[in-house]
């Protein structure tokens, strides 16, 4: 909720300062064609887009370089309950909340669309993490994901897992599922019990996790806050580069995870040798490069890039954010075609 509050504050700041245009209540309810229809389309489209965003972003953070330092926190308990739904690493929250991008960051829509998206983002994890029990909110589909880690990245609504071969339909330690096509290591009862034993935030992290958290959960947010202070402050002067600060806040955690993973692998190289592709892309290391690349590109575009644009927009001068650049390009293309 803390990070959602930050997203809400940033969006309202962009609305109030003219960095992000929006559809006012007067426009939304006085024009049937452009206003009310726009309003209703957003209500219907947000949950549908959430399904697509969740699958590709979730699959992206299961790639080892992000899973090890970010998403593994969420997976510390293999037997989930509602309060575990939003128990995430701060970097995962960053990418999770990018679902607000469409329509709010790239289209001129009512702020209600942003609020509706946020309510959906906050409440839906409680239901999807309600466990295996037979009750109205139970979600066996996502329960299997927490049990086996390498399947059911989406939801049963759109069945993207069936399309991309990542759907598991049985609670079984044997590889007798009729639909799963991946090649991740199995998670048996013994491994699951060990993982459950680690389901705690107590104790000291490994050295590489400590370095990752220090860089991207402490130092980077501090740099962003100093940049947000503005050029009038001498302490913020070195950070008056919106693109650079947005890159540090959003893109650098991915690069940092890759580099730390390579360093850790080099330190432990005598104990276990792995191919570079497995080291960087497990559990998708046996996917064709084309298939892996498509999923990474889509995941970055809808799960990472919007956060970069929001950070950049909040630090840029009015009229220089992603929204204005996008629609300026579209206008130029339309003029060129006329």
Phi, psi and omega per residue, in radians:
X1 nan -0.528 3.120
X2 -1.085 -0.795 -3.115
X3 -1.259 -0.618 3.061
X4 -1.066 -0.679 3.089
X5 -1.051 -0.681 3.104
X6 -1.145 -0.751 3.094
X7 -1.056 -0.770 -3.136
X8 -1.088 -0.744 3.137
X9 -1.124 -0.719 -3.139
X10 -1.152 -0.749 3.129
X11 -1.124 -0.759 3.124
X12 -1.135 -0.606 3.073
X13 -1.115 -0.755 3.127
X14 -1.174 -0.665 3.068
X15 -1.095 -0.841 -3.027
X16 -1.195 -0.532 -3.081
X17 -1.674 0.054 3.127
X18 1.419 0.117 3.114
X19 -1.299 -0.389 3.111
X20 -2.369 1.905 3.128
X21 -1.226 2.714 -3.128
X22 -2.597 2.855 -3.140
X23 -1.524 2.063 -3.115
X24 -1.281 2.893 3.103
X25 -1.072 -0.671 3.134
X26 -1.059 -0.785 3.135
X27 -1.189 -0.663 -3.055
X28 -1.175 -0.554 -3.012
X29 -1.987 0.013 3.088
X30 -1.805 -0.297 3.118
X31 -1.990 1.958 -3.102
X32 -1.134 -0.735 -3.060
X33 -1.277 -0.990 -3.022
X34 -1.480 -0.575 -3.031
X35 -1.552 -1.206 -3.043
X36 -1.115 -0.734 3.119
X37 -1.104 -0.697 3.079
X38 -1.032 -0.783 -3.134
X39 -1.042 -0.838 -3.101
X40 -1.208 -0.648 3.107
X41 -1.077 -0.709 3.124
X42 -1.082 -0.695 3.140
X43 -1.058 -0.702 -3.113
X44 -1.384 -0.674 -3.000
X45 -1.306 -0.570 -3.062
X46 -1.008 -0.896 3.129
X47 -1.081 -0.619 3.118
X48 -1.165 -0.773 3.108
X49 -1.132 -0.615 3.103
X50 -0.988 -0.660 -3.137
X51 -1.095 -0.823 -3.118
X52 -1.176 -0.799 -3.139
X53 -1.040 -0.762 -3.083
X54 -1.108 -0.762 -3.104
X55 -1.077 -0.936 -3.022
X56 -1.275 -0.641 3.100
X57 -1.229 -0.706 3.117
X58 -1.102 -0.740 3.120
X59 -1.136 -0.643 3.128
X60 -1.080 -0.772 -3.088
X61 -1.376 -0.009 3.001
X62 -1.568 -0.138 3.000
X63 -1.154 2.416 -2.876
X64 -0.899 -0.750 -3.062
X65 -1.066 -0.506 3.075
X66 -1.672 -0.583 -3.129
X67 -1.115 -0.770 -3.057
X68 -1.020 -0.804 -3.013
X69 -1.735 -0.249 -3.031
X70 -2.123 -1.203 -2.950
X71 -1.303 -0.354 -3.131
X72 -1.080 -0.459 3.089
X73 -1.056 -0.739 -3.136
X74 -1.192 -0.456 -3.067
X75 -1.687 0.250 -3.110
X76 -1.187 -0.368 3.095
X77 -2.018 2.155 -3.127
X78 -1.521 -0.159 3.103
X79 -2.032 1.627 -2.906
X80 -1.419 2.832 3.007
X81 -2.540 2.887 -2.956
X82 -0.917 -0.661 -3.074
X83 -1.264 -0.221 3.093
X84 -1.420 -0.148 -3.070
X85 -1.008 -0.740 -3.129
X86 -1.878 0.276 3.044
X87 -1.375 1.666 -3.038
X88 -2.383 2.794 2.961
X89 -1.183 2.554 -3.129
X90 -0.957 -0.598 3.122
X91 -1.200 -0.617 3.075
X92 -1.157 -0.713 3.052
X93 -0.993 -0.694 -3.134
X94 -0.995 -0.819 -3.119
X95 -1.371 -0.546 3.138
X96 -1.098 -0.744 -3.075
X97 -1.381 -0.019 3.080
X98 -1.214 -0.097 3.064
X99 -1.050 -0.344 3.139
X100 -1.228 -0.190 -3.044
X101 -1.046 -0.758 3.133
X102 -1.925 1.953 0.288
X103 -1.783 -0.102 -2.820
X104 -1.176 -0.590 -3.083
X105 -1.486 -0.498 -2.979
X106 -1.985 -0.124 3.133
X107 -2.235 2.671 3.106
X108 -1.533 1.650 -3.081
X109 -2.255 3.014 3.121
X110 -1.180 2.527 3.064
X111 -1.041 -0.311 3.079
X112 -1.044 -0.606 3.124
X113 -1.075 -0.707 3.090
X114 -1.125 -0.790 -3.131
X115 -1.141 -0.739 3.125
X116 -1.100 -0.710 3.089
X117 -1.082 -0.764 -3.125
X118 -1.134 -0.725 3.095
X119 -1.065 -0.726 3.119
X120 -1.114 -0.739 -3.133
X121 -1.123 -0.604 -3.074
X122 -1.436 -0.676 -3.028
X123 -1.522 -0.612 -3.022
X124 -1.098 -0.598 3.120
X125 -1.073 -0.503 3.114
X126 -1.079 -0.732 3.130
X127 -1.251 -0.747 -3.086
X128 -1.242 -0.235 3.101
X129 -1.957 0.510 -3.107
X130 -1.453 0.012 3.001
X131 1.577 -2.986 -2.994
X132 -1.556 -0.301 -3.008
X133 -1.007 2.724 -3.099
X134 -1.525 1.519 3.069
X135 -2.540 3.068 -2.951
X136 -1.099 -0.533 -3.093
X137 -1.793 0.133 -3.105
X138 -1.129 2.607 -3.101
X139 -2.429 1.479 3.140
X140 -1.146 -0.498 -3.113
X141 -1.027 -0.920 -3.122
X142 -1.362 -0.430 3.060
X143 -1.038 -0.722 3.102
X144 -1.097 -0.589 3.095
X145 -1.101 -0.773 3.137
X146 -1.250 -0.403 3.117
X147 -1.378 -0.654 -3.034
X148 -2.025 -0.191 3.004
X149 1.274 -0.573 -2.904
X150 -1.942 0.412 -3.066
X151 -2.584 2.981 3.021
X152 0.873 0.984 -3.133
X153 -1.308 -0.374 -3.111
X154 -1.821 -2.486 3.125
X155 -2.239 2.844 -3.133
X156 -1.299 -0.020 -3.086
X157 -1.265 -0.877 -3.115
X158 -1.744 -0.260 3.103
X159 0.966 0.726 3.046
X160 -1.111 -0.480 3.093
X161 -1.091 -0.655 3.104
X162 -1.149 -0.677 -3.119
X163 -1.147 -0.707 -3.046
X164 -1.785 0.189 3.012
X165 1.294 0.465 -3.138
X166 -2.022 0.336 -3.127
X167 -1.588 2.208 3.034
X168 -1.972 2.317 -3.015
X169 -1.979 0.054 -3.075
X170 -2.383 2.528 3.005
X171 -1.551 1.471 -3.061
X172 -2.557 2.387 3.119
X173 -1.387 -0.187 3.112
X174 -1.545 2.728 -3.125
X175 -1.511 0.947 -3.122
X176 -1.876 0.229 3.083
X177 -1.136 2.502 -3.025
X178 -1.535 -0.110 -3.026
X179 -2.179 -0.521 -3.049
X180 -1.198 2.302 -3.075
X181 -2.070 0.106 -3.105
X182 -1.350 -3.113 -3.085
X183 -2.371 0.624 3.110
X184 -1.353 2.782 3.067
X185 -1.151 2.487 3.141
X186 -1.218 2.706 3.088
X187 -2.056 1.777 -3.137
X188 -1.511 -3.104 -3.117
X189 -1.086 -0.691 -3.117
X190 -1.119 -0.819 3.116
X191 -1.088 -0.710 3.141
X192 -1.086 -0.711 3.130
X193 -1.137 -0.643 3.098
X194 -1.133 -0.725 3.135
X195 -1.158 -0.691 3.103
X196 -1.079 -0.606 3.121
X197 -1.160 -0.375 3.123
X198 -1.644 0.075 -3.079
X199 -1.321 1.176 -3.123
X200 -2.667 2.610 3.072
X201 -1.656 0.022 3.128
X202 -1.398 2.726 3.141
X203 1.629 2.875 -3.107
X204 -1.476 2.444 3.086
X205 -1.312 2.876 3.010
X206 -1.105 2.813 -3.042
X207 -1.045 -0.684 -3.100
X208 -1.258 -0.613 3.070
X209 -1.161 -0.662 3.101
X210 -1.093 -0.780 3.123
X211 -1.103 -0.756 3.140
X212 -1.063 -0.835 -3.119
X213 -1.123 -0.687 -3.140
X214 -1.112 -0.756 -3.092
X215 -1.221 -0.822 -2.916
X216 -1.869 -0.155 3.081
X217 -1.951 -0.199 -3.132
X218 -2.120 -1.047 -3.028
X219 -1.225 -0.795 -3.109
X220 -1.116 -0.826 3.065
X221 -1.032 -0.617 3.111
X222 -1.115 -0.716 3.105
X223 -1.108 -0.726 3.134
X224 -1.108 -0.763 3.140
X225 -1.075 -0.720 3.119
X226 -1.139 -0.650 3.099
X227 -1.184 -0.588 -3.120
X228 -1.257 -0.388 3.107
X229 -1.024 -0.669 3.059
X230 1.919 2.867 -3.085
X231 -1.152 -0.251 -3.130
X232 -1.229 -0.309 -3.139
X233 -1.707 2.293 -3.124
X234 -1.152 -0.538 -3.122
X235 -1.210 -0.406 -3.120
X236 -1.585 -0.135 -3.053
X237 -0.944 -0.763 -3.123
X238 -1.181 -0.210 -3.033
X239 -1.998 0.426 -3.130
X240 -1.523 0.839 3.101
X241 -2.264 1.655 -3.066
X242 -0.953 -0.749 -3.111
X243 -1.129 -0.764 -3.123
X244 -1.151 -0.762 -3.133
X245 -1.178 -0.728 3.099
X246 -1.100 -0.662 3.089
X247 -1.093 -0.799 3.128
X248 -1.064 -0.697 -3.052
X249 -1.315 -0.563 -2.947
X250 -2.014 -0.790 -3.060
X251 -1.534 -0.675 -3.088
X252 -1.003 -0.615 3.093
X253 -1.039 -0.531 3.097
X254 -1.260 -0.845 3.139
X255 -1.105 -0.709 3.122
X256 -1.083 -0.690 3.104
X257 -1.114 -0.691 3.111
X258 -1.119 -0.833 -3.093
X259 -1.148 -0.753 3.116
X260 -1.122 -0.647 3.086
X261 -1.116 -0.699 3.099
X262 -1.156 -0.726 3.115
X263 -1.108 -0.798 -3.140
X264 -1.100 -0.680 3.104
X265 -1.133 -0.679 3.118
X266 -1.139 -0.686 3.118
X267 -1.109 -0.643 -3.090
X268 -1.766 0.331 -2.998
X269 -1.083 -0.465 -3.126
X270 -1.318 -0.376 -3.106
X271 -1.480 -0.681 -3.115
X272 -2.707 2.272 3.117
X273 -1.799 2.375 3.124
X274 -2.305 2.638 3.025
X275 -1.182 2.672 -3.113
X276 -1.071 -0.677 -3.123
X277 -1.146 -0.722 3.110
X278 -1.155 -0.693 -3.126
X279 -1.074 -0.681 -3.050
X280 -1.585 -0.519 -2.946
X281 -2.146 0.093 3.089
X282 -0.950 2.405 0.167
X283 -1.642 0.364 -3.123
X284 -1.862 0.404 -3.010
X285 -1.215 -0.330 3.118
X286 -1.741 0.047 3.032
X287 -1.239 2.642 3.034
X288 -1.110 2.583 -3.126
X289 -0.989 -0.641 -3.131
X290 -1.123 -0.774 -3.136
X291 -1.172 -0.792 3.112
X292 -1.092 -0.751 -3.115
X293 -1.123 -0.705 3.133
X294 -1.084 -0.770 -3.130
X295 -1.165 -0.661 3.118
X296 -1.162 -0.782 -3.123
X297 -1.079 -0.817 3.138
X298 -1.122 -0.736 3.132
X299 -1.065 -0.736 3.126
X300 -1.189 -0.709 -3.088
X301 -1.143 -0.719 -3.062
X302 -1.765 -0.253 -3.099
X303 -1.939 -0.316 -3.064
X304 -2.079 -0.849 -3.061
X305 -0.997 -0.694 3.123
X306 -1.054 -0.622 3.099
X307 -1.141 -0.707 3.075
X308 -1.037 -0.780 -3.115
X309 -1.141 -0.669 3.126
X310 -1.168 -0.778 3.116
X311 -1.095 -0.762 -3.138
X312 -1.110 -0.745 -3.124
X313 -1.091 -0.724 -3.102
X314 -1.185 -0.392 -3.111
X315 -1.768 -0.268 -3.075
X316 -1.460 2.904 3.017
X317 -1.219 2.725 3.136
X318 -1.016 2.305 3.110
X319 1.608 0.017 -3.105
X320 -2.040 0.217 3.122
X321 -1.374 3.129 -3.080
X322 -1.079 -0.655 -3.116
X323 -1.037 -0.855 -3.092
X324 -1.183 -0.665 3.119
X325 -1.152 -0.732 -3.134
X326 -1.094 -0.872 -3.069
X327 -1.319 -0.412 3.011
X328 -1.150 -0.697 3.108
X329 -1.152 -0.744 3.133
X330 -1.104 -0.728 3.129
X331 -1.103 -0.744 3.112
X332 -1.084 -0.723 3.138
X333 -1.127 -0.723 3.127
X334 -1.131 -0.732 3.116
X335 -1.120 -0.641 -3.128
X336 -1.197 -0.509 -3.119
X337 -1.434 -0.309 -3.101
X338 -1.385 nan nan
